[in-house]
Amino acid sequence: MSDLSKLPVTVITGFLGSGKTTLVRHLMTNPQGKRLAIVVNEFGDVGVDGEILKSCAIPDCPAENIMELANGCICCTVADDFIPTIEALMALDPRPEHIIIETSGLALPKPLLKAFDWPDIRSKITVDGVIALADAEAVAAGRFAPNVDAVEAQRAADESLDHETPLSEVFEDQLSCADIILLTKCDLAGDDGIAKAKAVIEAESPRPIPVVEVTEGVVDPRVVLGLEAAAEDDIDARPSHHDGHDDHEHDDFESVVIDIPELADPAELVARIEDMARSQNILRVKGYASVAGKPMRLLVQAVGARVRHQYDRPWAPNEPRQGRLVVIAEHDDVNSDAIRAALHDKVAAE
């Protein structure tokens, strides 16, 4: 790539727990000979995904090429965070040949595309493509429109009624902005679930968009990188619920960071997360924990009441064995005291 060429950037978006970090890890380990750089934008003050990705660093994507922005949505902190981060990556020697941006699960991708029109970077980078991930099992279950018939009945009765939930708007905006949609968790959805999910996506998409089924983030990098979509020049074809607004609000969602003591048994923590998700309508839990007698750190990821956990790396010699979880819910459902009680009380090793 010549110095005069625009540096391609791929934006990876998708709802909470759809598998974005798993996909990025796969791309990192299969870079097709390209030097990659990664930008991870987390929702909340504590980043988890950036640390996970740095533990997977390889020569074509070393740890210094992985940058984390955990203090706000990158499209809302363009001047303070996004532009300096992009400029820092472009100044690396050797220079990256492709940048991958993993947005937070609550991000609206269109405002981010508009950020690429900033004078400081618009002549230097281009949006190679927007990849939206959709959890096949969740979409098939209708979690973005729990009762379509009831919604339509209310709409018919009162045309002024705003039937949209914040989650459905996020989901639809992510689909609308995409060049390719990756349908994830297909192994959990089954054939019927996949068919239902595809039907929902087709109904919500403003134009025909390719849908590719993937499991565990495994997809040929040639399918998602090198699209040359120049999405920053194609914004009008990507409608959003927030078109016409100067900014977008994140007040619909809130995150709570919980420090947890060392565990005696991971199963106790898993059970507590499952109970909390059901009783308090929690959307997402992610983080890590220390288990007594185990030299490895326990990585915890939950979407609703579906919890996955695995040991991801050894604790460093001087690293405090302190567990930390980020809990995300819709603003009206957040009860910080109840969340802390559910996760902190009685999980310590006895």
Backbone hydrogen bonds, N-H to C=O, Kabsch-Sander energy under -0.5 kcal/mol:
donor,donor_aa,acceptor,acceptor_aa,energy
5,S,2,S,-1.4
7,L,124,K,-3.1
9,V,126,T,-2.4
10,T,99,I,-2.8
11,V,9,V,-0.5
11,V,129,G,-2.4
12,I,10,T,-0.6
12,I,101,I,-3.4
13,T,11,V,-0.6
13,T,131,I,-3.0
15,F,133,L,-0.9
18,S,15,F,-2.0
23,L,19,G,-2.1
24,V,20,K,-2.5
25,R,21,T,-2.5
26,H,22,T,-1.8
27,L,23,L,-2.4
28,M,24,V,-2.7
29,T,25,R,-1.8
30,N,26,H,-0.6
30,N,27,L,-0.7
34,K,31,P,-1.6
36,L,34,K,-0.7
36,L,60,D,-2.5
37,A,98,H,-1.8
38,I,65,N,-2.7
39,V,100,I,-2.6
40,V,67,M,-2.8
41,N,39,V,-0.5
41,N,102,E,-2.8
42,E,40,V,-0.6
42,E,69,L,-1.8
44,G,42,E,-0.6
47,G,45,D,-0.5
52,I,48,V,-1.9
53,L,49,D,-2.5
54,K,50,G,-2.3
55,S,51,E,-1.4
56,C,53,L,-1.7
57,A,54,K,-1.4
58,I,61,C,-1.2
61,C,58,I,-1.9
65,N,62,P,-2.0
66,I,63,A,-1.8
67,M,38,I,-3.1
67,M,65,N,-0.6
69,L,40,V,-3.4
70,A,68,E,-0.6
72,G,42,E,-0.5
76,C,73,C,-1.9
77,T,73,C,-0.8
81,D,77,T,-2.7
82,F,77,T,-1.6
83,I,78,V,-2.8
85,T,81,D,-1.9
86,I,82,F,-2.5
87,E,83,I,-2.6
88,A,84,P,-2.2
89,L,85,T,-2.1
90,M,86,I,-2.3
91,A,87,E,-1.2
92,L,89,L,-1.2
97,E,35,R,-3.2
98,H,35,R,-1.2
99,I,8,P,-2.4
100,I,37,A,-2.9
101,I,10,T,-3.1
102,E,39,V,-3.1
102,E,100,I,-0.6
103,T,12,I,-2.3
103,T,101,I,-0.7
107,A,104,S,-1.6
112,L,108,L,-0.7
113,L,109,P,-1.9
114,K,110,K,-1.9
115,A,111,P,-1.0
116,F,112,L,-0.7
116,F,113,L,-1.1
117,D,114,K,-1.7
118,W,115,A,-1.6
121,I,118,W,-1.8
122,R,118,W,-2.3
124,K,121,I,-2.1
125,I,121,I,-1.8
126,T,7,L,-2.1
128,D,9,V,-1.7
128,D,126,T,-1.1
129,G,9,V,-1.1
131,I,11,V,-3.2
131,I,129,G,-0.5
132,A,130,V,-0.6
132,A,180,I,-2.3
133,L,13,T,-2.4
134,A,182,L,-2.5
136,A,134,A,-0.7
136,A,184,T,-2.8
139,V,135,D,-2.8
140,A,136,A,-2.5
141,A,137,E,-1.4
142,G,139,V,-1.6
143,R,138,A,-1.5
145,A,142,G,-0.9
148,V,145,A,-0.5
151,V,147,N,-2.1
152,E,148,V,-2.5
153,A,149,D,-2.2
154,Q,150,A,-2.3
155,R,151,V,-2.5
156,A,152,E,-2.3
157,A,153,A,-1.7
158,D,154,Q,-2.0
161,L,158,D,-1.8
163,H,161,L,-1.1
169,E,165,T,-1.9
170,V,166,P,-2.2
171,F,167,L,-2.4
172,E,168,S,-2.7
173,D,169,E,-2.5
174,Q,170,V,-2.1
175,L,171,F,-2.0
176,S,172,E,-2.6
177,C,173,D,-1.3
178,A,174,Q,-0.5
178,A,175,L,-1.2
179,D,130,V,-3.2
180,I,130,V,-1.4
181,I,210,P,-2.7
182,L,132,A,-2.8
182,L,180,I,-0.5
183,L,181,I,-0.6
183,L,212,V,-3.0
184,T,134,A,-2.5
184,T,182,L,-0.8
186,C,214,V,-1.2
188,L,185,K,-1.1
189,A,185,K,-1.4
190,G,186,C,-1.8
193,G,189,A,-1.0
194,I,190,G,-2.6
195,A,191,D,-2.2
196,K,192,D,-2.4
197,A,193,G,-2.7
198,K,194,I,-2.5
199,A,195,A,-1.8
200,V,196,K,-2.2
201,I,197,A,-2.5
202,E,198,K,-2.6
203,A,199,A,-1.9
204,E,200,V,-1.9
205,S,201,I,-2.0
212,V,181,I,-2.7
214,V,183,L,-2.8
218,V,215,T,-1.7
219,V,217,G,-0.8
223,V,220,D,-2.6
224,V,220,D,-0.6
224,V,221,P,-0.7
225,L,221,P,-2.6
229,A,128,D,-2.6
230,A,127,V,-0.6
231,A,127,V,-1.9
233,D,230,A,-2.3
234,D,231,A,-1.5
237,A,234,D,-1.0
238,R,235,I,-2.2
243,D,240,S,-1.4
245,H,242,H,-2.1
253,F,250,H,-1.6
254,E,329,A,-2.5
256,V,327,V,-2.6
258,I,256,V,-0.5
258,I,325,L,-3.1
260,I,323,G,-1.9
263,L,290,S,-3.4
264,A,347,V,-0.7
268,E,265,D,-1.3
269,L,265,D,-0.9
270,V,266,P,-2.5
271,A,267,A,-2.3
272,R,268,E,-2.0
273,I,269,L,-2.5
274,E,270,V,-2.4
275,D,271,A,-2.5
276,M,272,R,-2.6
277,A,273,I,-2.7
278,R,274,E,-1.8
279,S,275,D,-2.4
280,Q,276,M,-2.6
281,N,277,A,-0.8
282,I,277,A,-0.7
283,L,328,I,-1.9
284,R,328,I,-1.8
285,V,302,A,-2.0
286,K,326,V,-1.9
287,G,300,V,-2.2
288,Y,324,R,-2.4
289,A,298,L,-2.3
292,A,263,L,-3.4
294,K,291,V,-2.2
297,R,313,R,-3.6
298,L,289,A,-2.7
299,L,297,R,-0.7
299,L,310,Q,-3.5
300,V,287,G,-3.0
301,Q,308,R,-2.9
302,A,285,V,-3.1
303,V,306,R,-2.4
304,G,283,L,-1.9
304,G,302,A,-0.5
306,R,303,V,-2.1
307,V,305,A,-0.8
308,R,301,Q,-3.3
310,Q,299,L,-1.9
312,D,297,R,-2.0
312,D,310,Q,-0.6
313,R,297,R,-0.6
315,W,295,P,-2.4
319,E,316,A,-1.6
322,Q,320,P,-2.3
323,G,260,I,-1.5
324,R,288,Y,-2.3
325,L,258,I,-2.7
326,V,286,K,-3.1
327,V,256,V,-2.9
327,V,325,L,-0.5
328,I,284,R,-2.9
329,A,254,E,-2.1
330,E,281,N,-0.5
331,H,252,D,-3.6
333,D,330,E,-2.0
334,V,330,E,-0.6
334,V,331,H,-1.3
339,I,335,N,-2.5
340,R,336,S,-2.7
341,A,337,D,-2.3
342,A,338,A,-2.2
343,L,339,I,-2.1
344,H,340,R,-2.9
345,D,340,R,-0.7
345,D,341,A,-0.7
347,V,344,H,-1.2
349,A,262,E,-2.2
